[in-house]
Amino acid sequence: MEVKRRLIFPLDVSSLNEAQKWVSQLKDNVGVFKIGLELFVAHGPVAIEKVREAGADDIFLDLKLHDIPATMEQAARAASRHGVDILTVHMLAGRQAVRRTVEAVEGGTKVFGVTVLTSHTRAELMEIGYAPELSRDVKEAVLRLANLAYRAGCHGVVCSGKEVSAVKEAYRHLKTIVPGVRPEWAADPQDQARVVTPAEAILNGADYLVIGRPIRQADDPCGAAQKILAEMKEAFEKRGF
Ligand SMILES: O=C(O)c1cc(=O)[nH]c(=O)n1[C@@H]1O[C@H](COP(=O)(O)O)[C@@H](O)[C@H]1O
């Protein structure tokens, strides 16, 4: 698989024009474009059409569904009918609800389960009221949710590059999407807490990386994406791909 198909760019913008501009500008270097809450809440399914029209290879609809099983099932089926390649659910919705989304999607949409958000710290998990034995170690919480994702039949999970090696060790068939990635030349974590570089994420076992602001806020976004691709390629080669 081409390395660019492992790089996911989040279209974290609220205008359709802007989203299309990013796709046209980056599509030679980025294979997967992510439509998240910002764009989808503003424009709905039209956003998917526009991103496809602009030439995206693959589309990732990041809705992080978290609701009762019947609602998750219907929402996931409707999302898959828009022809998206990847859809996210939140694993805190529980195994039954996630299993129903996995069974409901049509046309080959792959369901990924979000474990612990990369913006969360251990202190935040404790404040939320996560079971103390899990929030003692974020990795344990991620592994617990990865176990649910595996048992629910998910294609993969979303986790940080800090836990991805533990996830791969325990569930080697689960694919992993890693956000919270910062190259050395754009090291500011911003609102991310558990951050790694592209090379670290891949050497730890990431299959896909989500990288937004380091590209979007760069003086030369295409150049930034190319630098990231080169780092990813080298790391995948070290892993024997
Ligand atoms: O599901 C996600 O994509 C996601 C999960 C997670 O735990 N952390 C996380 O940052 N994300 C998304 O990944 C992107 C990260 O963007 P940057 O921090 O700008 O690289 C955003 O679109 C987030 O919504």
The ligand as an SDF file (V2000), in Angstrom:
LIG
                    3D

 24 25  0  0  0  0  0  0  0  0999 V2000
  -10.8310   10.2470   16.2610 O   0  0  0  0  0  0  0  0  0  0  0  0
   -9.9550   11.0890   16.0150 C   0  0  0  0  0  0  0  0  0  0  0  0
   -9.6430   11.3350   14.8550 O   0  0  0  0  0  0  0  0  0  0  0  0
   -9.2290   11.6610   17.1530 C   0  0  0  0  0  0  0  0  0  0  0  0
   -9.1590   10.8800   18.3000 C   0  0  0  0  0  0  0  0  0  0  0  0
   -8.3250   11.2680   19.3520 C   0  0  0  0  0  0  0  0  0  0  0  0
   -8.1950   10.5680   20.3570 O   0  0  0  0  0  0  0  0  0  0  0  0
   -7.6390   12.4420   19.2340 N   0  0  0  0  0  0  0  0  0  0  0  0
   -7.7260   13.2460   18.1330 C   0  0  0  0  0  0  0  0  0  0  0  0
   -7.0490   14.2740   18.0870 O   0  0  0  0  0  0  0  0  0  0  0  0
   -8.5610   12.8860   17.0930 N   0  0  0  0  0  0  0  0  0  0  0  0
   -8.7110   13.7710   15.9190 C   0  0  0  0  0  0  0  0  0  0  0  0
   -7.4570   13.9040   15.2660 O   0  0  0  0  0  0  0  0  0  0  0  0
   -7.2800   15.2440   14.7940 C   0  0  0  0  0  0  0  0  0  0  0  0
   -6.0090   15.7810   15.4060 C   0  0  0  0  0  0  0  0  0  0  0  0
   -5.6840   17.0140   14.8470 O   0  0  0  0  0  0  0  0  0  0  0  0
   -4.2950   17.7520   15.1420 P   0  0  0  0  0  0  0  0  0  0  0  0
   -4.1080   17.7660   16.6290 O   0  0  0  0  0  0  0  0  0  0  0  0
   -4.5020   19.0980   14.5380 O   0  0  0  0  0  0  0  0  0  0  0  0
   -3.2160   16.9350   14.4400 O   0  0  0  0  0  0  0  0  0  0  0  0
   -8.5300   16.0150   15.1510 C   0  0  0  0  0  0  0  0  0  0  0  0
   -9.3710   16.0280   14.0000 O   0  0  0  0  0  0  0  0  0  0  0  0
   -9.1960   15.1930   16.2390 C   0  0  0  0  0  0  0  0  0  0  0  0
  -10.5990   15.2490   16.1690 O   0  0  0  0  0  0  0  0  0  0  0  0
  1  2  2  0
  2  3  1  0
  2  4  1  0
  4  5  2  0
  4 11  1  0
  5  6  1  0
  6  7  2  0
  6  8  1  0
  8  9  1  0
  9 10  2  0
  9 11  1  0
 11 12  1  0
 12 13  1  0
 12 23  1  0
 13 14  1  0
 14 15  1  0
 14 21  1  0
 15 16  1  0
 16 17  1  0
 17 18  2  0
 17 19  1  0
 17 20  1  0
 21 22  1  0
 21 23  1  0
 23 24  1  0
M  END
$$$$
